[in-house]
Every structure is written in structure tokens, then in C-alpha cells.
Amino acid sequence: MRAMAVADGIEVARADITQERVDAIVNAANVNLAHGGGVARAISSAAGPELQSACNRLIAARGPLETGETVATDAFQLPCLKVIHAVGPVYGRHDGEEARLLAAAHTNSIALAAELGLKTLAFPAISCGVYGYPAEEAAPIAISAAINALDNCSVGLVRFCFVGDLERDAFAGALARARNQGD
């Protein structure tokens, strides 16, 4: 019953993540926080050049991130407070650890949001773009990780945002299955 209640705090939407009015959006980042393409490029463009500058300073100070790791920056010109940068796995390149690493990217994002006192969070389909993770495989991992992370956590809403139907449908299906399992 608890999992179903937690799953009620998860939404799947057809939406532009850069327009989300939540406390933080999650950026599908690479280890160097270089915003070259896809969702990362869209977020960086909407935030303005200050976001990439902040990321460059962060990487210069601490070095590259590990897969599954997260860090936060200010959101600059975005309509949210923070951007949480989550490094997802490249599909087929982590010796069978891709699912664990993808779950960690989601779990760590939610934990970091809670640590920062944030209550609402929007995610893209981490690793489903150029990193090649099939949406049908990624969706149940991401939804399950979000449900587990939200349990006993101060974050109250996780919204998965997609501009395309393929990812949105995969995540909506995974969320419906998770809710049905909680009945």
C-alpha cells in the first residue's frame, strides 16, 4: 500500500523540461558536465551561459563525475531553483551494471533534492538519448528507483517530462504497472 501512495507522487507528462515550474530539473549529464546535445543542450541553452560556466568551475574544482553520481548548480534563467546534473550510463558499456547505475542516477538525484530542501523535481529520460538506453528498459528502472527514493523522503513530486511519445508512453506504462502492483 505504501508503494502505491508513493507512486501517486510521480507523474508522466508531455512537456518541455526547460519550462517546468518545479524546484529543480534534472539534467541528463555526462561526466564532464559538457552540454553538447540533447536534453543537456536544451537545458543549457534555456539557462544561459552561466550554467555551463558554473559546471566548468565545478569540474575544475572536483574532477569528472562518476556514472550514477549527481551534483547541483543554480538554474540561472530557468524557471526553477536548481539544476541537478545526473550522469546516466551508456547502454552496453558498464559490464552489465547499466540498470544499477541508471537507478543510482535517479535515486541520487532525489536524495540530493531532499538534501537541498527541494520538494518538486522534473526528470528527462536519463540515458535514453545518445547514450542508447532503450526507453522500454529504462522506464521501469527509473520509476522503481523514484518510488523507492520517495519513500521516507521530503520530496513530494517527481514529474518525468518528455517531448516525444515513445519515451512518454514507455514511462506512463511503467508507472501504471507500478501502481497496479501496489493494489
JOZITA-V773220 format. One line per field, one symbol per residue. phi: phi as a letter, one per 30 degrees, with the letter a starting at -180 (. if undefined). psi: psi as a letter, one per 40 degrees, with the letter a starting at -180 (. if undefined). burial: I if it has 24 or more other ideal C-beta (glycine too) atoms within 12 Angstrom, else O. A space follows every 50 residues. Layout:
phi: ???
psi: ???
burial: ???
This chain:
phi: .ddddddddcbbbdadedcdcbdbcccdccdchccdahdedddddddjdd dddddddddddbiddcdjdbbbbdchdddcdbccccccddeibbhicedd ddddededddddededidcbbcccdeiddddiddedddedddddddeddd dibddcbbcccbccdededdddddddddddddd
psi: dddddddeehihihihdeehgidiihhgiidefhgdiadddddddddied dddddddddddeiiiiheiiiiiiebeieidihhhhhiihheeffeeddd dddddddddddddddeeidihhiagheebeeehhdddddddddddddddd hfiehehhhhhieiddddddddddddddddde.
burial: OOIOOIIOIIIIIOOOIIOIOIIIIIIIIIIOIOIOOIIIOIIIOIIOOO IIOIIOOIIOOOOOIOIIIIIIIIIIOIOIIIIIIIIIIIIOOIOOOIIO IIIIIIIIIIIIIIOIOIOIIIIIIIIIIOIOIOIOIIIIIIIIIIIIII IOIOIOIIIIIIOOOOIIOIIIOIIOOIIOOOO
